[in-house]
Amino acid sequence: MPETFFGKILMLLEEYGTSFVRGAGVTMLIALVGTFIGCIIGFAVGIVQTIPVSKKDNIVKRIVLKVVNFILAAYVEIFRGTPMMAQAMFIYFGSAAVFNINMSMWFAAFFIVSINTGAYMAETVRGGILSIDPGQTEGAKAIGMNHVQTMVHVIMPQALRNIMPQIGNNLIINIKDTCVLSIIGTVELFYTTKGVAGAKYLYFEAFAIAMVIYFILTFTCSRILRFWESKLDGPDNYDLATTDTLAHTSGMYSYSKTDSKEDE
């Protein structure tokens, strides 16, 4: 057994390097899939919550939307107001005890992260939609678009740029929060590290490695998302289009002496 800190680190990497890599891969897979599905859930919930309702609408439509919005609001508040660890325990063990549904480890991990992310994304999407000028919605409806068409073709492309930072933030949070899934037996990075530390009684060194891996994962994803955001912004400078003859000559025509004489 090496006596120095770095010697112990190297020993753990030599013996358990593959396990650390596998655990990091599981962590990234759960975080990416959970964030992607959570965004889809959030977009769907956000669009439904922003469906306009007026007294002129059919009473059935108003009642249905009121009930649906109540259910969606309850979903958002419950999953935003409780920790993911408690949700994991409640869903994984509760579904088996109450409904006799035995979830696999992978399905439970994806499901828990997805619905948790969806609750946060729902509020983000709703705020992004409301941040767009109401004139955009009025213009879309003026040309005959319904609410879904307006959201998909007019509002969401603009709102997406505003909520991109929050999508990236949710991904970073999910990379770190997958560690709570170890409580239901998900063999991700934290679970792997805990096993390595227990096998060698080197908790400080093992979790130092885990912290470095978590930092590499989150920092890399953060840089990639920043690059994507810059691409969505477009170029900083724009050149005038001069290929169109009318655009090129507009305001630049000078009368010749011949034209002046003809005018006289």
C-alpha positions as CSV (number, residue, x, y, z in Angstrom):
1,M,0.0,0.0,0.0
2,P,1.6,3.3,-1.0
3,E,2.0,5.9,1.8
4,T,1.7,9.1,-0.2
5,F,-1.6,10.7,-1.3
6,F,-0.8,10.6,-5.0
7,G,0.6,7.1,-4.7
8,K,-2.7,5.9,-3.4
9,I,-4.5,7.8,-6.2
10,L,-2.4,6.0,-8.8
11,M,-3.0,2.7,-7.2
12,L,-6.8,3.2,-7.2
13,L,-6.7,4.3,-10.9
14,E,-4.6,1.2,-11.8
15,E,-6.9,-1.2,-10.1
16,Y,-10.3,0.5,-10.5
17,G,-9.8,2.8,-13.4
18,T,-12.2,0.8,-15.6
19,S,-14.9,0.9,-12.9
20,F,-14.6,4.7,-12.6
21,V,-14.9,5.1,-16.3
22,R,-17.9,2.8,-16.4
23,G,-19.6,4.7,-13.6
24,A,-19.0,8.0,-15.3
25,G,-20.5,6.6,-18.5
26,V,-23.7,5.6,-16.6
27,T,-23.9,9.0,-15.0
28,M,-23.6,10.8,-18.3
29,L,-26.1,8.5,-20.0
30,I,-28.7,9.0,-17.3
31,A,-28.2,12.7,-17.2
32,L,-28.4,13.2,-21.0
33,V,-31.4,10.9,-21.5
34,G,-33.2,12.3,-18.4
35,T,-32.5,15.9,-19.5
36,F,-33.7,15.3,-23.0
37,I,-37.0,13.6,-22.0
38,G,-37.4,16.1,-19.2
39,C,-37.2,18.9,-21.8
40,I,-39.9,17.3,-23.9
41,I,-42.1,17.0,-20.8
42,G,-41.4,20.6,-19.9
43,F,-42.2,21.9,-23.4
44,A,-45.5,20.0,-23.5
45,V,-46.5,21.2,-20.0
46,G,-45.4,24.7,-20.7
47,I,-47.4,24.9,-24.0
48,V,-50.5,23.5,-22.3
49,Q,-50.3,25.9,-19.4
50,T,-50.2,28.9,-21.7
51,I,-53.3,27.9,-23.7
52,P,-55.5,31.0,-23.6
53,V,-58.9,30.7,-22.1
54,S,-61.7,33.3,-22.4
55,K,-65.3,33.5,-21.3
56,K,-66.3,33.2,-25.0
57,D,-64.8,29.6,-25.1
58,N,-67.0,26.5,-24.8
59,I,-67.7,25.7,-21.2
60,V,-66.4,22.1,-21.7
61,K,-63.1,23.4,-23.0
62,R,-62.8,25.8,-20.0
63,I,-63.6,23.0,-17.5
64,V,-61.1,20.5,-19.2
65,L,-58.3,23.1,-19.3
66,K,-59.0,24.1,-15.7
67,V,-58.7,20.4,-14.5
68,V,-55.6,19.8,-16.7
69,N,-53.9,22.9,-15.5
70,F,-54.6,22.0,-11.9
71,I,-53.1,18.6,-12.4
72,L,-50.0,20.0,-14.1
73,A,-49.6,22.7,-11.5
74,A,-49.7,20.0,-8.8
75,Y,-47.1,17.9,-10.7
76,V,-44.8,20.9,-11.0
77,E,-45.1,22.0,-7.4
78,I,-44.7,18.5,-5.9
79,F,-41.6,17.6,-7.9
80,R,-40.0,21.0,-7.5
81,G,-40.8,21.0,-3.8
82,T,-39.4,17.6,-2.8
83,P,-35.8,16.2,-3.1
84,M,-35.0,13.7,-5.8
85,M,-33.8,11.2,-3.3
86,A,-37.2,11.1,-1.7
87,Q,-38.8,10.9,-5.1
88,A,-36.6,7.9,-6.0
89,M,-37.5,6.0,-2.9
90,F,-41.2,6.8,-3.2
91,I,-41.4,5.8,-6.9
92,Y,-39.1,2.8,-6.9
93,F,-40.2,1.1,-3.7
94,G,-43.7,2.6,-3.6
95,S,-44.7,1.3,-7.1
96,A,-43.7,-2.2,-6.1
97,A,-45.5,-2.1,-2.7
98,V,-48.7,-0.4,-3.8
99,F,-49.1,-1.2,-7.5
100,N,-47.0,-4.4,-7.7
101,I,-44.9,-2.8,-10.5
102,N,-41.3,-3.9,-10.3
103,M,-39.2,-1.3,-12.2
104,S,-35.8,-2.2,-13.6
105,M,-32.9,-0.1,-12.3
106,W,-32.4,1.6,-15.7
107,F,-36.1,2.4,-16.2
108,A,-36.4,3.8,-12.7
109,A,-33.3,5.9,-13.1
110,F,-34.5,7.4,-16.5
111,F,-38.0,7.9,-15.2
112,I,-37.1,9.6,-12.0
113,V,-34.6,12.0,-13.6
114,S,-36.9,12.8,-16.5
115,I,-40.0,13.7,-14.5
116,N,-37.9,15.7,-12.0
117,T,-36.3,17.7,-14.8
118,G,-39.7,18.1,-16.6
119,A,-41.1,19.8,-13.5
120,Y,-38.3,22.4,-13.5
121,M,-38.4,22.8,-17.3
122,A,-42.1,23.4,-17.3
123,E,-41.7,26.6,-15.3
124,T,-38.7,27.6,-17.5
125,V,-40.6,27.1,-20.7
126,R,-43.7,28.9,-19.4
127,G,-41.5,31.9,-18.4
128,G,-39.7,31.7,-21.8
129,I,-43.1,31.8,-23.6
130,L,-44.4,34.7,-21.6
131,S,-41.2,36.6,-22.2
132,I,-42.0,36.8,-26.0
133,D,-43.8,40.0,-27.2
134,P,-47.6,39.3,-27.2
135,G,-47.7,40.8,-30.6
136,Q,-46.0,37.7,-32.0
137,T,-48.9,35.6,-30.8
138,E,-51.5,38.1,-32.1
139,G,-49.8,38.2,-35.5
140,A,-49.8,34.4,-35.8
141,K,-53.4,34.1,-34.8
142,A,-54.3,36.9,-37.3
143,I,-53.0,34.6,-40.2
144,G,-55.1,31.7,-38.9
145,M,-52.7,29.7,-36.7
146,N,-54.0,27.8,-33.8
147,H,-52.3,27.7,-30.4
148,V,-50.1,24.7,-31.1
149,Q,-49.0,26.0,-34.5
150,T,-48.2,29.4,-32.9
151,M,-46.1,27.8,-30.2
152,V,-44.2,25.5,-32.6
153,H,-43.6,27.8,-35.5
154,V,-43.5,31.3,-33.9
155,I,-43.0,31.4,-30.2
156,M,-40.9,28.4,-29.3
157,P,-38.0,29.1,-31.7
158,Q,-37.6,32.5,-30.1
159,A,-38.2,31.2,-26.5
160,L,-35.7,28.4,-27.1
161,R,-32.8,30.9,-27.2
162,N,-33.9,32.5,-23.9
163,I,-34.1,29.2,-22.1
164,M,-31.0,27.5,-23.5
165,P,-28.9,28.5,-20.4
166,Q,-31.5,26.9,-18.1
167,I,-31.4,23.7,-20.2
168,G,-27.7,23.6,-19.8
169,N,-28.0,24.3,-16.1
170,N,-30.5,21.4,-15.7
171,L,-28.0,19.1,-17.5
172,I,-25.2,20.1,-15.1
173,I,-27.5,19.6,-12.1
174,N,-28.5,16.1,-13.4
175,I,-24.9,15.0,-13.8
176,K,-24.3,15.8,-10.1
177,D,-27.7,14.6,-8.8
178,T,-27.6,11.2,-10.4
179,C,-25.6,10.3,-7.2
180,V,-28.9,10.1,-5.3
181,L,-29.9,7.2,-7.5
182,S,-27.4,5.0,-5.7
183,I,-30.0,4.7,-3.0
184,I,-32.1,2.4,-5.4
185,G,-29.0,0.5,-6.5
186,T,-28.1,2.4,-9.7
187,V,-24.4,1.7,-10.3
188,E,-23.3,5.2,-11.4
189,L,-20.2,7.1,-10.5
190,F,-21.0,7.8,-6.8
191,Y,-22.1,4.2,-6.2
192,T,-18.9,2.9,-7.8
193,T,-16.7,5.3,-5.8
194,K,-18.4,4.2,-2.6
195,G,-17.6,0.6,-3.4
196,V,-14.0,1.3,-4.2
197,A,-13.5,3.4,-1.1
198,G,-15.0,0.7,1.1
199,A,-12.9,-2.1,-0.5
200,K,-9.6,-0.2,0.2
201,Y,-10.7,2.0,3.1
202,L,-9.4,5.0,1.1
203,Y,-12.4,7.3,1.2
204,F,-10.5,10.6,0.8
205,E,-8.5,9.4,-2.2
206,A,-11.4,7.6,-3.9
207,F,-13.8,10.6,-3.6
208,A,-11.0,12.9,-4.7
209,I,-10.9,11.0,-8.0
210,A,-14.7,11.1,-8.2
211,M,-14.8,14.9,-7.7
212,V,-12.2,15.4,-10.5
213,I,-14.3,13.2,-12.8
214,Y,-17.5,15.1,-11.9
215,F,-15.8,18.4,-12.6
216,I,-14.5,17.2,-16.0
217,L,-18.0,16.1,-17.0
218,T,-19.7,19.3,-15.9
219,F,-17.0,21.6,-17.2
220,T,-17.0,19.9,-20.6
221,C,-20.7,20.0,-21.0
222,S,-20.8,23.6,-19.9
223,R,-18.3,24.6,-22.5
224,I,-20.1,22.7,-25.3
225,L,-23.4,24.4,-24.3
226,R,-21.8,27.8,-24.3
227,F,-20.5,27.1,-27.8
228,W,-24.0,26.1,-28.9
229,E,-25.5,29.2,-27.4
230,S,-23.0,31.4,-29.3
231,K,-24.0,29.6,-32.5
232,L,-27.7,30.3,-31.8
233,D,-26.8,34.0,-31.4
234,G,-25.5,34.2,-35.0
235,P,-22.7,36.4,-36.2
236,D,-21.9,39.7,-34.4
237,N,-21.7,41.7,-37.6
238,Y,-24.0,41.6,-40.6
239,D,-23.2,42.7,-44.1
240,L,-25.8,44.3,-46.3
241,A,-26.9,42.1,-49.2
242,T,-25.6,43.7,-52.4
243,T,-26.5,40.9,-54.9
244,D,-30.0,42.2,-55.4
245,T,-29.9,44.9,-58.1
246,L,-32.7,46.9,-56.6
247,A,-31.1,46.8,-53.1
248,H,-27.7,47.7,-54.5
249,T,-28.9,50.7,-56.6
250,S,-31.6,52.0,-54.2
251,G,-30.8,55.6,-53.2
252,M,-27.6,55.6,-55.4
253,Y,-29.1,56.6,-58.8
254,S,-27.8,60.0,-60.1
255,Y,-29.6,61.8,-62.9
256,S,-27.6,62.4,-66.0
257,K,-27.6,65.7,-67.9
258,T,-29.7,64.1,-70.6
259,D,-32.4,63.1,-68.1
260,S,-32.4,66.7,-66.7
261,K,-32.9,68.2,-70.2
262,E,-35.7,65.7,-70.9
263,D,-37.4,66.7,-67.6
264,E,-37.3,70.3,-68.6
